[in-house]
Amino acid sequence: MTTPPPPSPSPVAVAGATGEIGSGAARTLAGRVPLRLLGRDAARTRAAAEALRERAAASGHDVGWDTAPYGDAGAAERALRGADVLLMVSAAETAGRLDEHRTFIDAAARAGVRHVVYTSFLGAAPDAVFTLARDHFHTEEHLKASGMGWTILRDNLYQDVLPLFVGEDGALRGPAGTGRVSAVARDDVAASAAVVLLDTAAALAAGRAAAHAGRTYALTGPEAFTLAEAAAEISAATGRPAVFRDETTAEAYASRAAYGAPPWQVDAWVSTYTAIASGDLAAVTGDVAALLGRPARPLARTLRLLPGGPARG
């Protein structure tokens, strides 16, 4: 009797595949599992897939792509059919992001996706000080009620983004006081997501329970630092002056009024700092190390690896 060949593995879908987290996870996955990259921009998503297809050519695992904006239920359902495991990187910050997330989750469930890995935010709660963490909480709840398996990656602020908080005058301003933040490297988040996706895809293909199912991981750096300490690290890494200037909440709103941003956006900007001041973002966990088998990257190392930093590689 001839033994039938093993079933062809289902592709792992990566939504938000042209962003930093999605593209980083996809690079790790390429050549190890079939991939389907999803994005809003067709040209960018196609280019990303073509680049990874060359990388994965020897493995026999294809890299496909499709256009699937989170708010387009029909496009998302079509693009997700046949995928068992999905990385859902949170959408760009907009006033309607929560509705987009719910639409995309519902489309994934209708398409037959079995497990979703979602990038959330540390301390996500309905009353979180950081206003955008409230949307993440409600997204988590919608995912848990969807009937699909789930794993939640609650990321802290990204170390890589902190230099962008420094203004042209060299000041990093906000009402953070002496609060601490255990910011995490984006590379560590992408690598952690890839580990969870690979393990989960293998478990589902083998008919085993996924070890990461129903788990929430808090992804932080190895240390919590004040923004004054962060400014000193930024200055040392870039050679450009950087200093933290504490503000009152009223001063923070006033200093950002000139940007003409909508109120929800300004609330998010200011509450980034008040969340640090409150202690909500200070927790340091070992989840990155547990997932990756190595320590989480410290801020100083991340800054040295950024373009323009003193060290590369």
Salt bridges, closest charged atoms under 4 A:
ASP62 OD1 - ARG53 NE 3.46
ASP66 OD1 - ARG78 NH2 3.25
GLU77 OE2 - ARG81 NH2 3.65
GLU77 OE1 - ARG110 NE 3.03
ASP84 OD2 - ARG114 NH1 3.65
ASP106 OD1 - HIS142 NE2 2.80
GLU140 OE1 - ARG154 NH2 2.71
GLU141 OE2 - LYS144 NZ 3.73
ASP160 OD2 - ARG186 NE 3.93
ASP169 OD2 - ARG173 NH1 2.75
ASP187 OD2 - ARG297 NH1 3.43
ASP188 OD1 - ARG294 NH2 2.73
ASP199 OD2 - HIS212 NE2 3.03
GLU229 OE1 - ARG180 NH1 3.00
GLU247 OE1 - ARG256 NH1 3.00
